[in-house]
């Protein structure tokens, strides 16, 4: 919580806040990008002029997270001019862990200069990871849970995000005068991030025994939207007016839950919390009667851009990896967004907002500093 306490130099939040997006798929430009890339311009991009061959392997390009990170990397390449010298090969495992392994192996066989995995299920890819280690090809990942031999996994802190949305759910119930409450939860264990958020949610509930977890449904990525809609519809039928909230692991099932709640006319009774800060979800949160009330906004576009920067510094320029990445998990902050309080303006990046708890801090600091 000390990112902005020190007025000198660049902070994590000021770095993020300094960028503006025209939309979800376009990021950064001009002097701000030059500052961000710290010298990663065409003139400094390569030593010897050899173009890099980079293999990008996506777990599920149909997912908004994969799309947004890919867009961020593409924009970074165009702005730095490296799109003219780097050869980028992008493949899509379409949610199949076996295909992910096969596509990583293909990149090794093709002798890529660097391999980047987007949102991979790396716990099921040990054979490919062993081959990667033997190949000595520099390997990077986005939100895949760090697995050796990755130089870096770029992500947010999912334990923190899970605690933020879960604690807000508790606080929102308290604000409604509840001394007993009932919730249901959609659980997703197929990804390390959503799995961690679910574990933290249950830890929060263990300290709030006045809240009863009436039911939970474990979903898979395939067909998650329809599964969530059907499940929530059953919950609303079963628990009726006794249900107070639905906890969701990310925004897309949260939107599915919200749609069902609205269709049943129960938006004044049941609220939803999600995670990720997808633009479509935040746009809907601006509607007065929309039941999704809180999310956390991850900087997926920035992750994609930062992966390009890391690859350029370490592979393109030959900098020492330990110098560039002191610890293997590179965490970006994800502000807690609350409906009616701190949603960013329409058209602005969802992550370019002041976290709810920073608002509290800033009020106090204003009085302390005069």
C-alpha positions as CSV (number, residue, x, y, z in Angstrom):
1,X,0.0,0.0,0.0
2,X,3.1,2.3,-0.3
3,X,3.3,2.7,-4.1
4,X,2.5,6.4,-4.0
5,X,3.9,7.4,-0.6
6,X,7.3,8.4,-2.1
7,X,6.9,11.4,-4.5
8,X,10.2,10.8,-6.3
9,X,10.7,8.4,-9.2
10,X,8.3,6.0,-10.9
11,X,5.9,3.9,-9.0
12,X,3.9,0.9,-10.1
13,X,0.6,2.7,-10.0
14,X,1.9,5.8,-11.7
15,X,3.5,3.7,-14.4
16,X,0.2,2.0,-15.1
17,X,-1.8,5.2,-14.7
18,X,0.5,7.1,-17.1
19,X,-0.9,5.1,-20.0
20,X,-4.1,5.6,-21.8
21,X,-6.1,3.3,-24.0
22,X,-8.4,4.3,-26.8
23,X,-10.1,1.0,-26.2
24,X,-9.4,-2.5,-24.8
25,X,-7.2,-3.4,-27.7
26,X,-4.9,-0.4,-28.1
27,X,-2.3,0.8,-25.7
28,X,0.4,3.4,-25.1
29,X,2.3,5.7,-27.4
30,X,4.8,8.5,-27.8
31,X,6.9,9.6,-24.9
32,X,5.1,7.5,-22.4
33,X,5.9,4.3,-24.3
34,X,9.6,5.4,-24.7
35,X,9.7,5.8,-20.9
36,X,8.1,2.4,-20.5
37,X,10.4,0.6,-22.8
38,X,13.5,2.1,-21.2
39,X,15.5,2.2,-24.4
40,X,13.8,-0.6,-26.3
41,X,13.7,1.4,-29.5
42,X,14.7,0.2,-33.0
43,X,18.1,1.7,-32.6
44,X,18.8,-0.3,-29.5
45,X,16.6,-3.3,-30.1
46,X,19.2,-5.7,-31.5
47,X,23.0,-6.1,-31.2
48,X,24.2,-7.2,-34.6
49,X,20.8,-6.8,-36.3
50,X,19.7,-10.4,-36.1
51,X,15.9,-10.6,-36.0
52,X,14.3,-12.7,-33.2
53,X,12.0,-15.6,-33.8
54,X,9.5,-15.6,-31.0
55,X,6.9,-18.4,-30.5
56,X,3.7,-17.3,-28.7
57,X,1.6,-20.2,-27.5
58,X,-1.8,-19.3,-26.2
59,X,-3.9,-21.7,-24.0
60,X,-7.2,-20.3,-25.2
61,X,-7.3,-17.4,-27.6
62,X,-11.1,-17.2,-27.3
63,X,-10.6,-15.9,-23.8
64,X,-10.6,-12.1,-23.3
65,X,-7.4,-12.3,-21.2
66,X,-5.4,-14.0,-24.0
67,X,-6.8,-11.6,-26.6
68,X,-6.0,-8.5,-24.6
69,X,-2.4,-9.6,-23.8
70,X,-1.8,-10.5,-27.4
71,X,-3.1,-7.1,-28.4
72,X,-0.8,-5.4,-25.9
73,X,2.2,-7.3,-27.3
74,X,1.3,-6.4,-30.9
75,X,0.9,-2.7,-30.1
76,X,4.3,-2.7,-28.2
77,X,6.0,-4.3,-31.2
78,X,4.5,-1.8,-33.6
79,X,5.3,1.2,-31.5
80,X,9.0,0.1,-31.0
81,X,9.3,-0.9,-34.7
82,X,10.2,-4.4,-33.8
83,X,7.3,-5.8,-35.8
84,X,9.5,-5.2,-38.8
85,X,12.4,-7.3,-37.5
86,X,10.9,-9.9,-35.2
87,X,9.2,-13.0,-36.5
88,X,6.2,-13.8,-34.3
89,X,4.5,-17.2,-34.6
90,X,1.3,-17.4,-32.7
91,X,-0.6,-20.7,-32.0
92,X,-3.7,-21.5,-30.1
93,X,-4.2,-24.6,-28.0
94,X,-7.9,-23.9,-27.8
95,X,-8.1,-24.9,-24.2
96,X,-6.5,-28.3,-24.7
97,X,-3.5,-28.9,-22.3
98,X,-2.3,-31.7,-24.7
99,X,-2.2,-29.3,-27.6
100,X,-0.4,-26.7,-25.5
101,X,2.4,-29.3,-24.9
102,X,2.5,-30.2,-28.6
103,X,2.8,-26.5,-29.6
104,X,5.6,-25.9,-27.1
105,X,7.4,-28.9,-28.5
106,X,6.9,-27.6,-32.0
107,X,8.5,-24.3,-31.0
108,X,11.5,-26.1,-29.5
109,X,11.9,-28.2,-32.7
110,X,11.7,-25.0,-34.8
111,X,14.5,-23.6,-32.6
112,X,12.7,-20.4,-31.6
113,X,14.9,-17.7,-30.0
114,X,12.3,-17.3,-27.3
115,X,9.0,-18.9,-26.3
116,X,6.1,-17.1,-24.6
117,X,3.1,-19.0,-23.2
118,X,-0.1,-17.2,-22.5
119,X,-2.3,-18.5,-19.6
120,X,-1.0,-22.0,-19.9
121,X,-1.8,-25.1,-17.9
122,X,1.8,-25.8,-17.2
123,X,1.2,-28.2,-14.4
124,X,0.3,-30.7,-17.2
125,X,3.2,-29.8,-19.4
126,X,6.2,-31.3,-17.5
127,X,7.6,-33.2,-20.4
128,X,7.6,-30.0,-22.6
129,X,9.1,-28.0,-19.7
130,X,11.9,-30.7,-19.3
131,X,12.6,-30.4,-23.1
132,X,12.6,-26.6,-22.8
133,X,15.2,-26.8,-20.0
134,X,17.4,-29.0,-22.2
135,X,17.0,-26.7,-25.2
136,X,18.1,-23.6,-23.2
137,X,15.6,-21.5,-25.2
138,X,14.6,-18.5,-23.1
139,X,11.0,-19.2,-21.8
140,X,8.5,-16.7,-20.5
141,X,4.9,-17.0,-19.4
142,X,1.8,-14.9,-18.6
143,X,-0.4,-15.9,-15.7
144,X,0.5,-19.5,-16.0
145,X,1.9,-20.0,-12.5
146,X,5.6,-20.0,-12.5
147,X,7.2,-23.3,-13.6
148,X,10.8,-24.0,-14.2
149,X,12.6,-23.1,-16.5
150,X,10.6,-19.9,-17.0
151,X,12.6,-16.8,-16.6
152,X,9.4,-14.9,-15.5
153,X,5.7,-15.4,-15.1
154,X,3.9,-12.1,-15.5
155,X,0.7,-11.9,-13.4
156,X,-1.2,-10.3,-10.6
157,X,-1.3,-11.6,-7.1
158,X,-4.4,-13.9,-7.1
159,X,-4.4,-14.3,-3.4
160,X,-4.7,-10.5,-3.0
161,X,-7.4,-10.3,-5.7
162,X,-9.4,-13.2,-4.1
163,X,-9.2,-11.5,-0.7
164,X,-10.3,-8.1,-2.1
165,X,-13.4,-9.3,-3.8
166,X,-14.3,-11.7,-1.0
167,X,-13.8,-9.1,1.7
168,X,-15.9,-6.6,-0.3
169,X,-18.7,-9.2,-0.5
170,X,-18.6,-9.5,3.3
171,X,-18.5,-5.7,3.7
172,X,-21.4,-5.2,1.3
173,X,-23.5,-7.7,3.2
174,X,-22.7,-5.9,6.4
175,X,-23.7,-2.6,4.8
176,X,-27.1,-4.1,4.2
177,X,-27.6,-4.8,7.9
178,X,-27.1,-8.5,7.6
179,X,-26.1,-10.6,10.7
180,X,-26.8,-13.8,8.8
181,X,-26.4,-14.2,5.0
182,X,-26.4,-17.0,2.4
183,X,-24.2,-17.1,-0.7
184,X,-23.4,-19.5,-3.5
185,X,-20.1,-19.8,-5.3
186,X,-18.9,-20.7,-8.8
187,X,-15.6,-22.4,-8.5
188,X,-12.9,-22.8,-11.3
189,X,-10.0,-25.0,-10.4
190,X,-8.6,-25.4,-14.0
191,X,-6.4,-22.3,-13.7
192,X,-4.0,-21.5,-10.9
193,X,-5.3,-17.9,-10.6
194,X,-9.0,-18.8,-10.2
195,X,-8.2,-21.7,-8.0
196,X,-6.2,-19.5,-5.6
197,X,-9.1,-16.9,-5.5
198,X,-11.5,-19.6,-4.6
199,X,-9.3,-20.9,-1.8
200,X,-9.0,-17.4,-0.4
201,X,-12.8,-16.9,-0.6
202,X,-13.2,-19.9,1.7
203,X,-10.6,-18.6,4.1
204,X,-12.5,-15.3,4.3
205,X,-15.8,-17.2,5.0
206,X,-14.0,-19.2,7.8
207,X,-13.6,-15.9,9.6
208,X,-17.2,-14.9,8.9
209,X,-19.3,-17.8,10.2
210,X,-22.5,-15.8,10.0
211,X,-22.3,-16.3,6.2
212,X,-23.4,-19.7,5.0
213,X,-22.1,-21.1,1.7
214,X,-25.3,-22.8,0.6
215,X,-23.9,-24.3,-2.6
216,X,-21.0,-24.3,-5.0
217,X,-20.5,-25.5,-8.6
218,X,-17.1,-26.4,-10.0
219,X,-17.0,-25.3,-13.7
220,X,-14.6,-26.0,-16.6
221,X,-13.7,-23.5,-19.2
222,X,-15.6,-25.3,-21.9
223,X,-19.2,-24.2,-21.9
224,X,-18.7,-22.2,-18.7
225,X,-21.2,-19.4,-19.6
226,X,-24.2,-21.7,-20.2
227,X,-23.2,-23.9,-17.2
228,X,-23.1,-20.8,-14.9
229,X,-26.5,-19.6,-16.2
230,X,-28.1,-22.9,-15.7
231,X,-26.6,-23.3,-12.2
232,X,-27.5,-19.8,-11.1
233,X,-31.1,-20.3,-12.3
234,X,-31.3,-23.5,-10.2
235,X,-29.9,-21.7,-7.2
236,X,-32.4,-18.9,-7.5
237,X,-35.2,-21.4,-7.7
238,X,-34.0,-23.5,-4.8
239,X,-33.0,-20.7,-2.3
240,X,-35.3,-17.9,-3.6
241,X,-35.3,-14.8,-1.4
242,X,-32.9,-16.5,1.1
243,X,-29.9,-16.0,-1.3
244,X,-27.9,-12.8,-0.8
245,X,-24.9,-13.0,-3.1
246,X,-23.0,-15.1,-5.7
247,X,-19.2,-15.2,-5.7
248,X,-17.6,-15.8,-9.1
249,X,-14.0,-16.5,-10.0
250,X,-13.8,-14.1,-12.9
251,X,-16.0,-11.6,-14.8
252,X,-17.4,-13.7,-17.6
253,X,-19.3,-16.2,-15.3
254,X,-20.2,-13.2,-13.1
255,X,-21.9,-11.7,-16.2
256,X,-23.7,-15.0,-16.8
257,X,-24.9,-15.0,-13.2
258,X,-26.0,-11.3,-13.4
259,X,-28.0,-12.0,-16.6
260,X,-30.0,-14.7,-14.8
261,X,-30.6,-12.5,-11.8
262,X,-31.9,-9.7,-13.9
263,X,-34.1,-12.0,-15.9
264,X,-35.6,-13.2,-12.7
265,X,-36.1,-9.6,-11.4
266,X,-34.0,-10.3,-8.4
267,X,-31.3,-7.6,-8.9
268,X,-32.4,-5.7,-5.8
269,X,-32.0,-8.9,-3.7
270,X,-28.9,-10.7,-5.0
271,X,-25.6,-9.2,-5.9
272,X,-22.5,-10.7,-7.7
273,X,-18.7,-10.2,-7.3
274,X,-16.3,-11.1,-10.1
275,X,-12.6,-10.5,-11.0
276,X,-10.4,-9.4,-14.0
277,X,-12.0,-6.0,-14.9
278,X,-12.9,-7.0,-18.4
279,X,-14.3,-3.9,-20.3
280,X,-17.6,-5.6,-21.1
281,X,-18.2,-6.3,-17.5
282,X,-17.2,-2.8,-16.3
283,X,-19.4,-1.2,-19.0
284,X,-22.4,-3.2,-17.6
285,X,-21.5,-2.2,-14.1
286,X,-22.3,1.4,-15.0
287,X,-26.0,0.5,-15.3
288,X,-27.8,1.4,-12.1
289,X,-29.6,-1.9,-11.6
290,X,-26.8,-4.3,-12.8
291,X,-26.1,-6.9,-10.0
292,X,-22.3,-7.2,-10.6
293,X,-21.0,-4.8,-7.9
294,X,-17.3,-5.4,-7.6
295,X,-14.3,-6.7,-9.7
296,X,-10.5,-6.3,-9.8
297,X,-9.0,-5.0,-13.0
298,X,-6.0,-6.8,-14.3
299,X,-3.6,-5.1,-16.7
300,X,-3.7,-7.8,-19.4
301,X,-2.5,-5.4,-22.2
302,X,0.4,-4.2,-20.1
303,X,1.4,-7.8,-19.4
304,X,1.6,-8.4,-23.1
305,X,3.7,-5.3,-23.7
306,X,6.0,-6.1,-20.7
307,X,6.6,-9.6,-22.0
308,X,7.9,-8.0,-25.2
309,X,10.2,-5.7,-23.2
310,X,11.5,-8.6,-21.2
311,X,12.2,-10.7,-24.3
312,X,14.0,-7.7,-25.9
313,X,16.1,-6.9,-22.9
314,X,17.2,-10.5,-22.2
315,X,17.2,-12.2,-25.6
316,X,17.6,-9.3,-27.9
317,X,20.2,-7.3,-26.0
318,X,21.7,-10.2,-24.0
319,X,21.1,-8.6,-20.6
320,X,21.5,-10.9,-17.5
321,X,18.1,-12.4,-16.8
322,X,18.6,-12.1,-13.0
323,X,19.3,-8.4,-13.3
324,X,16.2,-7.8,-15.3
325,X,13.9,-10.2,-13.4
326,X,15.2,-10.4,-9.8
327,X,12.3,-12.8,-8.8
328,X,10.6,-15.1,-11.2
329,X,7.0,-13.9,-10.5
330,X,6.4,-10.4,-11.9
331,X,3.3,-9.0,-10.2
332,X,1.3,-6.1,-11.5
333,X,-1.3,-4.4,-9.2
334,X,-5.0,-4.9,-9.9
335,X,-7.3,-2.1,-8.5
336,X,-10.5,-3.1,-6.7
337,X,-13.4,-1.5,-8.7
338,X,-16.7,-0.9,-6.9
339,X,-19.9,0.0,-8.7
340,X,-20.9,3.6,-8.0
341,X,-17.6,4.5,-6.4
342,X,-14.5,4.2,-8.6
343,X,-15.3,2.8,-12.0
344,X,-13.1,4.4,-14.7
345,X,-14.7,6.6,-17.3
346,X,-16.1,4.8,-20.4
347,X,-13.3,4.3,-23.0
348,X,-10.6,4.4,-20.3
349,X,-8.6,1.2,-19.5
350,X,-10.3,-0.6,-16.6
351,X,-7.0,-1.0,-14.8
352,X,-6.3,2.8,-15.0
353,X,-8.3,3.5,-11.9
354,X,-7.7,4.3,-8.2
355,X,-8.1,1.2,-6.1
356,X,-10.9,1.5,-3.5
357,X,-8.5,1.2,-0.6
358,X,-6.2,3.8,-2.1
359,X,-9.1,6.2,-2.0
360,X,-9.3,5.7,1.8
361,X,-5.5,6.2,2.1
362,X,-5.5,9.3,-0.1
363,X,-8.2,10.9,2.1
364,X,-6.1,10.3,5.1
365,X,-2.9,11.5,3.5
366,X,-4.6,14.7,2.3
367,X,-5.3,15.6,5.9
368,X,-1.8,14.6,7.1
369,X,0.0,16.6,4.5
370,X,-2.4,19.6,4.4
